[in-house]
């Protein structure tokens, strides 16, 4: 079942035209044919991990790789060894293997592509990869962050001749840049989990001799297409849209090139068309052609309605279409203001308080690592939006393309870094940071959800901050984005930065600052009055999902080990989060009182548990700060944030309603209403007003009795929301519920089927205190990837797993063979669960695929 019904850089002249024609939408637009093609190169790679032996000569075309494993990208060789050892602080996961590995891909290109330009796009790899085509070196990607492009036009073969692409990947922690011998400061394991391999998509682009370049500055040094709005009138619903397209005439002849632009809406209708003056290009010339036109009846992107357009840019020569590109983007007006009661982040003239989470850019899943299908990235974005979050601050390194696209589509504002560690850098390491920021800006500058570029995680000096501002002004001058940094301690940066990030900024010391220029944790009143101040990683506490509260079996609360910092169970973890959220919300910048007017946004660290550094070093295999765990099962804190972030009435009772008869406990209700009444089996236990910390309605000394517990929220005396818990019977059977992508489970070697594994009573209700082993058996064409227990070492990739609070989630990866897969889950004493899934065949032709990965629709958010 489905879970939801892109040679050298030459600066040349810029040609500008402002001719515009507004069209009446009629037939759906179908782009004209052109030489441009994009192939999916993810499927059917051969893989060899050099852990015990070296694969000498594996770059050679004739090398025999028939005995190697068959995999598909995105792929990591750390999916089976991550989340298996106890996490350490400032060390991360020490269990992941680091070394070198080979990838080899066999493919053919159609004879009709001969004479065209051929490019490879690696969306990412970790850490470095030397790239060979047919035995010859063609590229070297080293920074482990940015996409990398290779022009293979002169080395590729066509027709019946086979090509072999080989990549030698190195994810060792001591890898150093070959030209300088300098290590990349972000190639560490604590905050940048080391998922080695070709861990993102691989694409092959075919163009004609005259074409629009790809935004792959690393490798190709090309800048692609830049689309942006100006002269936005929200009242008239109009904007001038400008397209800057870098065009390369790689032919041997002079060419008179025309650029036209068509903007297509959700319904497939052309709603604007405009063009540039003809540019006469000499052979080999690379120039930026610019065209501007008016868009009427515009739909603007914002967090509530993240409207995206398809912008088609077409090149013609002598009336013949020679290239067509599609750019998916959205148009919005942004302002970044300071000032008590008047400052903040404004999208389309509306103040938007940012509320969300910090997240590691690896965005990994337990059992799968960083290599999983696109729809599962969308799944995470949907969880954030379903919880009414509108903000993600990616940490330390640039986000993945798939995640940026997901946040575009689901309306979630992004802070996008490029690459750093916990300090400023000098010399070559600083230059490396400037280079990855440049490449990241060029790659992502059409993304409407990115509102902030982050120059560093920790303080940088004023001259470095200015260099980052200069980069933004060079590469993204019209994107409506701000450049700043987390924890800018240097006062000289105050007049330079365009926003200010803080870490754990709300504090009595912040409140007690006496002068406008005094700084504490990068906050000052002067900065507050200049630009938005945004919390980037508050509430660093950790709490695992499996601990309900002190009264619930089998754990009866969390018993910390000698190396654990935090002592929370699921209930107290959620309550502590409320206190921190309320501290910021009470001091949001929109308050008119300057004493309580500071913050433009709030991020709690993390959204999902991560294979990064953690402080529960005796108890957890993950940094357990997430609001959902590492397989995206929600904790109680997730529902707590959902209520707090919701602008409409919402309510949630913390916990469950299965206790022993003698239990008396405080029942906590999280609500954003004026009052809450608690009702047990139709008997009112009273009504509470004036919640603690803005959202907590506490009902002490409630004696448990079986039945139904209901919380009713009211505003102005009217009931507006309710939440109910019921006592569940004893365990009866195992229930298996599958989740697959929107086009079904694809037999592409990369797709994943997720299965929720629940222990339920005779009415099919989850048993909330069930925590015991379940054994699994799998038959058919699939790779078992399982799930994890965050409090057990070596729990991933085993054919057994414990439930936690009555549920866990496991994964099956498809192979290249389609067919029926059967999963059986058993435990002695209860009925087993059985599930049959069938993967769907994928038509791979000569090693290439026309079909791109499926994405979830945000329509249901």
ABEGO torsion letter per residue (X at the ends): XBABXXXBBBBBBBBBBABBBBBBBBBBBBBBBBABBBBBAABGBBBBBBAABBBBGAABAABBAAABBBBBOBBBAAAAABGABBBBBGAEBAABBBEBBBBBBBBBBBAAABGBBBBBBBAEBOABBBBBBGGBBABBBAAGABBBBBBAAAABBBEABBBBBBBBBBABAABBBAAAGBBBAABBAAABBBBBEBABBBBBBBBBABBBBBBBABGAGBAEBBBBBBGBBAAAGBBBBBBBBBBBBABABBBBBBBBBBBBBAAGBBABBBBBBBBBBBBGBBBBBBBBBBBBGBBBBBAABBBBBBBBBBBBBGGBBABBBBBBBBBBBBBBBBEBGABEBBBGGBBBBBBEBBBBAAGBBBGAEABBBAAAAAAAAAAAAAAGBABBBBBGBBBBAAAAAAAAAAGBBBBBBABBBABBBBEAAAAAAAAAAAAAAAAAAABAABABBBABABBBBAAAAAAAAAAAAAABAAAGBBBBBBGBABAAAAAABABBBBBGABBAAAAABABAABBBGGBBAAAAAABBBBBABBGABBBBAABABAABOAAGEBBBBAABABABBAAAAAAAAAAAAAAAAAABAABABAAABABABBBBOBABBBBBBBABAAABABBAABABBAAGBBBAAAAAAAAAABABBBBBBBEBBBBBAABBBBBBBBBABABBBBBBGGBBAEBBBGBBGGABBBBBGBBBBBEBBBBBBBBGGBBABBBBBBBBBBBABBBBBBBBBAAEBBBAGABBBBBBBBBBBAAGBBBAABBBBBBBBBBEBBBBAEBBBAABBGABGBABBBBBGGBBBBBBBBBABBEBBBBBBBBBGBBBBBBBBBBBBBBBBGGBBABBBBBBBAAAX
